[in-house]
Amino acid sequence: MTEKKSRILYVKRYLEEYSDELHPAVVSDIVGYLSNEGITAHGRTVELDIEQLIESGVDVVCNRGRKKEYFIGDRHFETPELKLLIDAAQASKFLTVKRSRALIDKLLSLTNKHQAKILKSGGRPVKKFYRKTVKSRHQRRCKCKGGIYHVS
């Protein structure tokens, strides 16, 4: 039972650290990560663990296609919010360079590895795009989370 609980936590950690909307995880990636951590699991076991995470309230999104792809849908901070906080830490006059870097590293730990790499390099964060099937020209514009508009 203890291995099952730790396996679910490792699955959650993998999804938080390595997946997002642009980089969804497939079951084989998660199984490989678990085997590197010394935990044996099969594809169906990982799918059941993800179902338990969803039942417990974790916002795991599943893209159903030829392969099921998973990612964490809702994070504590969105990428633009983290960019704002990082910029504020860098521009702060009352923080030393060492303290500023430590704070930025803490902020980067709140997102996945892909977005952290973009934010650390000072690049613009990747905007969220939602896939929608639209029929008319009037329906092409939809207001998405955070005031970001996407035209499909």
C-alpha positions as CSV (number, residue, x, y, z in Angstrom):
1,M,0.0,0.0,0.0
2,T,2.9,2.4,0.8
3,E,4.4,1.8,-2.7
4,K,1.0,2.7,-4.3
5,K,0.7,5.9,-2.4
6,S,4.3,6.9,-3.2
7,R,3.7,6.0,-6.9
8,I,0.7,8.3,-7.1
9,L,2.8,11.1,-5.6
10,Y,5.5,10.5,-8.1
11,V,3.0,10.6,-11.0
12,K,1.6,13.9,-9.6
13,R,5.2,15.3,-9.3
14,Y,6.0,14.3,-12.9
15,L,2.9,16.0,-14.2
16,E,3.6,19.1,-12.3
17,E,7.3,19.4,-13.2
18,Y,7.3,18.1,-16.8
19,S,3.9,18.6,-18.4
20,D,1.8,21.6,-19.5
21,E,-0.6,22.3,-22.3
22,L,2.1,22.6,-24.9
23,H,4.1,19.6,-23.5
24,P,1.6,16.9,-22.5
25,A,2.9,13.7,-21.0
26,V,2.0,10.2,-22.3
27,V,1.8,7.2,-20.1
28,S,5.1,5.7,-21.5
29,D,7.0,8.9,-20.3
30,I,5.5,8.6,-16.8
31,V,6.3,4.8,-16.7
32,G,9.9,5.6,-17.7
33,Y,10.2,8.3,-15.0
34,L,8.8,5.9,-12.4
35,S,11.4,3.2,-13.4
36,N,14.2,5.8,-13.0
37,E,12.9,6.5,-9.5
38,G,12.9,2.7,-8.7
39,I,9.2,2.2,-8.9
40,T,7.7,-0.5,-11.2
41,A,4.5,0.3,-12.9
42,H,2.6,-0.6,-16.0
43,G,0.6,1.7,-18.3
44,R,-2.8,0.7,-17.0
45,T,-1.6,1.2,-13.4
46,V,-0.5,4.8,-14.2
47,E,-3.8,5.5,-15.9
48,L,-5.6,4.3,-12.7
49,D,-3.3,6.5,-10.6
50,I,-4.2,9.5,-12.8
51,E,-7.9,8.7,-12.3
52,Q,-7.4,8.7,-8.5
53,L,-5.6,12.0,-8.8
54,I,-8.6,13.4,-10.7
55,E,-11.0,12.0,-8.1
56,S,-9.0,13.6,-5.3
57,G,-9.3,17.1,-6.9
58,V,-6.2,17.5,-8.9
59,D,-6.9,19.2,-12.2
60,V,-5.4,16.7,-14.6
61,V,-6.5,17.2,-18.2
62,C,-6.6,14.3,-20.6
63,N,-6.3,14.8,-24.4
64,R,-7.8,11.8,-26.0
65,G,-6.2,11.0,-29.3
66,R,-4.2,8.1,-30.7
67,K,-2.4,8.2,-27.4
68,K,-3.8,9.7,-24.2
69,E,-1.9,12.8,-23.2
70,Y,-2.0,14.3,-19.7
71,F,-1.1,17.6,-18.1
72,I,-2.0,19.7,-15.1
73,G,-4.6,22.2,-16.1
74,D,-4.7,24.6,-13.2
75,R,-1.6,25.8,-11.4
76,H,-1.2,28.2,-8.5
77,F,0.3,30.8,-10.7
78,E,-0.1,31.4,-14.4
79,T,3.0,32.1,-16.5
80,P,2.4,35.8,-16.9
81,E,1.9,36.2,-13.2
82,L,5.2,34.5,-12.5
83,K,6.9,36.7,-15.2
84,L,5.6,39.8,-13.4
85,L,6.9,38.6,-10.0
86,I,10.3,37.7,-11.5
87,D,10.5,41.1,-13.1
88,A,9.7,42.7,-9.8
89,A,12.3,40.7,-8.0
90,Q,14.9,41.6,-10.6
91,A,14.1,45.3,-10.5
92,S,13.9,45.5,-6.7
93,K,16.4,48.0,-5.2
94,F,16.1,46.7,-1.6
95,L,17.0,43.0,-2.5
96,T,20.6,42.0,-2.9
97,V,21.6,40.2,-6.1
98,K,21.9,36.9,-4.1
99,R,18.5,37.3,-2.5
100,S,16.9,38.2,-5.8
101,R,18.3,35.1,-7.5
102,A,17.1,32.9,-4.6
103,L,13.6,34.4,-4.8
104,I,13.6,33.9,-8.6
105,D,14.6,30.3,-8.1
106,K,11.7,29.8,-5.7
107,L,9.3,31.4,-8.1
108,L,10.6,29.2,-10.9
109,S,9.9,26.1,-8.8
110,L,6.2,26.9,-9.0
111,T,6.0,26.1,-12.7
112,N,7.1,23.2,-14.9
113,K,10.6,22.8,-16.3
114,H,9.7,24.0,-19.8
115,Q,8.2,27.3,-18.6
116,A,10.9,27.8,-16.0
117,K,13.5,27.6,-18.8
118,I,11.7,30.3,-20.8
119,L,11.2,32.5,-17.8
120,K,14.8,32.2,-16.7
121,S,16.2,33.1,-20.1
122,G,14.1,36.3,-20.0
123,G,12.0,35.3,-22.9
124,R,8.4,36.0,-23.3
125,P,6.1,33.4,-21.7
126,V,4.1,31.2,-24.0
127,K,0.4,32.2,-24.2
128,K,-2.3,29.7,-23.5
129,F,-4.3,28.7,-26.5
130,Y,-7.5,26.7,-26.3
131,R,-8.5,24.4,-29.1
132,K,-12.1,25.1,-30.1
133,T,-14.1,24.0,-33.0
134,V,-16.0,27.0,-34.4
135,K,-18.6,27.2,-37.1
136,S,-19.2,30.9,-37.8
137,R,-17.0,34.0,-38.1
138,H,-18.8,35.5,-35.1
139,Q,-17.8,32.6,-32.9
140,R,-14.1,32.7,-33.8
141,R,-13.3,35.1,-30.9
142,C,-13.5,33.8,-27.5
143,K,-12.3,35.4,-24.3
144,C,-10.0,32.9,-22.5
145,K,-8.7,32.9,-19.0
146,G,-6.7,35.9,-17.9
147,G,-8.0,38.2,-20.6
148,I,-6.0,36.5,-23.4
149,Y,-7.9,36.4,-26.7
150,H,-7.4,33.6,-29.1
151,V,-8.7,33.6,-32.7
152,S,-8.9,30.1,-34.1
